[in-house]
Structure formats: C-alpha cells, structure tokens
Amino acid sequence: MRLLKTIRMDRTDEAVFERAAAPGEIAVSGAFLFADMPPAAVRGKVRQAFANGFLGVESFGWSTFAVVATLDDGELDALVAWLAGEFLAKLGAPGPEAARAAAIGELQHAAALAKDHPVNTLLAVERSWGEDGILERFRVIAPARPQTHAAGIWDFSSERADAAGDSLPPLAKLADGEKR
C-alpha cells in the first residue's frame, strides 16, 4: 500500500510551524484540525499549517512536503489504532468506533493521493477557505532537472584532469595546505 510520509528539505518547518513533524512520519492532510475554526482565527503559524501543511500522524506536527512511500499491511493496522487513539485523546471523538472510522477515512484519503505516483514523488498542499468549507489542492513537485546518470549529485572524485591534461592534487592534500 502507498501512503505519504513527511520529509524535510531543510530546517524551515521548525521555524514556520508551531510544531514540526519529524522526517519520515506517516502523513495525512490534516485539514480536519481546521474544520471548526473560523477563518479569522487562523493566523500566524497556525495559518502556515492551514495553508501548506501535511500533518504527521505520530507527532501531530506539520510538514511542508510529503513523499509517496510504501507501507506494509501489518503497519496499517497499528497506524489506524494509533490515529484513532489520537482522535479520542486529542480531538474528543465521541467513541472508539467513530475515532476508528475517522482514522480510516484520513488514511484512505492519503492513500488515494499516493496511489497513482511512484515512490518518492514529492507532494505539496495548498489550502484555502471556500463557500462550502476548506478547499485543498495537491500538486506534484517535479525535480528542477532530471538526473542523467545513476550517480548522485554529491559524487566527487579526489582527482581530475584539467583542460591541459595535468592531474590536480587530491582534495585531501589541498585541505592540508598543499599548493598545486
């Protein structure tokens, strides 16, 4: 099964949200946390979470981005139980059955967002208020340029040849102060 997980590109989430989700948490939309709030009450860091946040299920913290990830069926049962417990404890669900139904609904929504995308696809959310409540728009964040080889962007060689064919010294030697 495919679901969403939180991801961090940098430390920005720690600055813009009241509580940032840890990287790698299962994520859901989280719009339900704003459903009973009047739009005028959604300000500051709460506004940022409303406008652009995915909710990390474990911490109830926020993440600007989520990635598509796989989840084992055994993990799903534990996740439903955990989220249902959070609905009971933190959000006052009227009972275990209602909490479980809400948890399943949120996870099904996240699974629907993830199902048509390859693993590691990066997603963002944009929320606004509409006449009938909260409107959500999800979008795929495409890489700036496709990777053209199997090596990562941080692959370095300790030596290379310059245009004249001379060998440059290893980086470790340059770090020790050796001049070319």
Secondary structure as GFF3:
##gff-version 3
##sequence-region A 1 180
A	DSSP	beta_strand	2	7	.	.	.	ID=ss1
A	DSSP	alpha_helix	12	16	.	.	.	ID=ss2
A	DSSP	beta_strand	26	28	.	.	.	ID=ss3
A	DSSP	three_ten_helix	31	34	.	.	.	ID=ss4
A	DSSP	three_ten_helix	39	41	.	.	.	ID=ss5
A	DSSP	alpha_helix	44	52	.	.	.	ID=ss6
A	DSSP	beta_strand	54	56	.	.	.	ID=ss7
A	DSSP	beta_strand	62	63	.	.	.	ID=ss8
A	DSSP	beta_strand	65	70	.	.	.	ID=ss9
A	DSSP	alpha_helix	73	91	.	.	.	ID=ss10
A	DSSP	alpha_helix	96	114	.	.	.	ID=ss11
A	DSSP	beta_strand	122	130	.	.	.	ID=ss12
A	DSSP	beta_strand	133	141	.	.	.	ID=ss13
A	DSSP	alpha_helix	171	175	.	.	.	ID=ss14
###
